[in-house]
């Protein structure tokens, strides 16, 4: 699975653990799409560290709300800011990374504030 545009991201369960890797394929104020080889369960709280717009963002709390696995063994996760209500799901139509979400306007990632 290859994508021309992505943001490398370190993924932590907690700030004291060793990071896992991933790629942000889409980053918006209210959601992001994360690609990884690692299997995180749905609604899992993750901490993301990445560089965007010339700035480093560390330990951004997010929660997985949708997961799909492709035939190459990669997982696509739709994540929301951890302060967003867990019941706020992204639209079930299309694949993660391709479908369009319908965010409620609650919660946003700090890189867009």
C-alpha positions as CSV (number, residue, x, y, z in Angstrom):
1,X,0.0,0.0,0.0
2,X,1.6,3.3,-1.1
3,X,0.4,6.8,-0.6
4,X,2.2,9.8,-2.1
5,X,1.1,12.3,0.5
6,X,1.1,11.5,4.2
7,X,2.4,12.7,7.5
8,X,4.6,10.3,9.5
9,X,3.2,9.9,13.0
10,X,4.3,8.2,16.2
11,X,1.6,6.4,18.1
12,X,1.6,5.9,21.8
13,X,-0.8,4.2,24.2
14,X,0.7,6.5,26.9
15,X,3.5,9.0,26.8
16,X,5.9,6.7,28.7
17,X,5.6,3.8,26.2
18,X,7.7,3.1,23.2
19,X,6.1,4.6,20.0
20,X,4.5,2.6,17.2
21,X,4.5,4.0,13.7
22,X,1.8,5.2,11.4
23,X,0.9,7.6,8.7
24,X,-1.8,10.3,8.7
25,X,-3.5,10.1,5.3
26,X,-6.0,12.8,6.1
27,X,-5.9,15.4,8.8
28,X,-8.8,17.8,9.6
29,X,-9.9,19.9,12.5
30,X,-12.4,17.3,13.7
31,X,-11.0,14.0,12.5
32,X,-8.1,12.2,11.0
33,X,-7.4,9.1,9.0
34,X,-4.5,7.0,10.3
35,X,-2.8,4.1,8.5
36,X,-0.8,1.5,10.5
37,X,0.2,-2.1,10.5
38,X,-0.8,-2.2,14.2
39,X,-4.2,-3.5,15.3
40,X,-5.8,-1.1,17.7
41,X,-9.3,-1.9,18.9
42,X,-12.2,0.4,18.2
43,X,-12.6,3.3,20.7
44,X,-9.0,2.9,21.8
45,X,-7.4,6.1,23.1
46,X,-4.2,6.9,21.3
47,X,-1.6,9.7,21.6
48,X,-0.2,11.0,18.3
49,X,3.0,13.0,17.7
50,X,3.7,14.5,14.3
51,X,4.9,17.6,12.4
52,X,2.5,19.7,10.5
53,X,2.8,23.1,9.0
54,X,6.4,23.5,10.3
55,X,5.3,22.8,13.9
56,X,5.6,19.7,16.1
57,X,2.5,18.4,17.8
58,X,3.1,16.0,20.7
59,X,0.8,13.6,22.5
60,X,-2.4,14.7,20.9
61,X,-5.1,12.6,22.4
62,X,-7.4,10.8,19.9
63,X,-9.8,7.9,19.9
64,X,-10.4,5.4,17.2
65,X,-14.0,5.3,16.0
66,X,-13.7,3.3,12.9
67,X,-11.3,0.6,11.6
68,X,-10.9,-1.3,8.4
69,X,-8.2,-3.7,7.3
70,X,-7.1,-3.9,3.7
71,X,-5.9,-7.1,1.9
72,X,-2.3,-6.1,2.4
73,X,-2.7,-6.2,6.2
74,X,-2.8,-2.4,6.8
75,X,-5.3,-0.9,9.1
76,X,-7.2,2.3,8.4
77,X,-8.5,4.1,11.4
78,X,-10.7,7.1,11.6
79,X,-9.8,9.0,14.8
80,X,-11.5,11.8,16.6
81,X,-10.1,14.1,19.3
82,X,-10.4,12.3,22.6
83,X,-12.6,15.1,24.0
84,X,-15.2,14.4,21.3
85,X,-18.2,12.3,22.3
86,X,-17.5,8.6,21.5
87,X,-20.9,8.2,19.9
88,X,-19.9,10.7,17.2
89,X,-19.1,8.4,14.3
90,X,-17.8,9.0,10.8
91,X,-20.2,8.0,8.0
92,X,-20.2,4.3,7.3
93,X,-20.3,4.7,3.6
94,X,-17.0,4.2,1.7
95,X,-13.7,3.0,3.0
96,X,-11.8,4.8,5.8
97,X,-9.6,7.3,4.1
98,X,-12.0,7.6,1.2
99,X,-15.4,8.2,2.8
100,X,-16.6,11.6,3.9
101,X,-17.4,12.2,7.5
102,X,-20.2,14.2,9.1
103,X,-18.6,15.6,12.2
104,X,-20.8,17.3,14.8
105,X,-18.6,20.2,15.4
106,X,-17.5,19.1,18.9
107,X,-13.9,18.6,19.7
108,X,-11.0,19.6,17.5
109,X,-7.3,18.8,17.2
110,X,-5.1,21.6,18.6
111,X,-3.2,22.0,15.3
112,X,-6.4,23.7,13.9
113,X,-7.2,25.9,16.9
